[in-house]
């Protein structure tokens, strides 16, 4: 390989790598919200509104959780209320395992914060186009739950 063809090869490789990293076409919606001062009050809901227009493909829904290593539990229970464009609502109870039985955190991270993404629902078919509202509440029986930094949701095309 001469210098010119080697240079062209590396430019093409760089372009392909950049486009594959920066353009994940399977993600339909992803947003994370900060829990102020890592203190999640039981009455505070974390709410996301997603415009879904794909009624043909199946989707997976993930819940993103960021927690401090000072969080005192190995799991996190949450209620998730989903409101459909037609006004119907569904409530789910979610359990996210943040540490194993030996106390080792399951998430990735450096320093005091760990990040996890949990598959909440697989093969979801959105039957109606429009705005879907996802409301999360902590369900840990604590008036103020300390140590949760962020809650998020990711919807991706299968």
Secondary structure, 3 states (H helix, E strand, C coil): CCHHHHHHHHHHHHHHHHHHHHCCCCEEEEEEEECHHHEEECCCCEEEEEEECCCCCEEEEEEEEEEECCCCCCEEEEEEEEECCCCCEEEEEEEEECECCCCCECCECCCCEEEEEEEEEEEEECCCCEEEEEEEEECCCCCEEECEEEEEEEEEEC
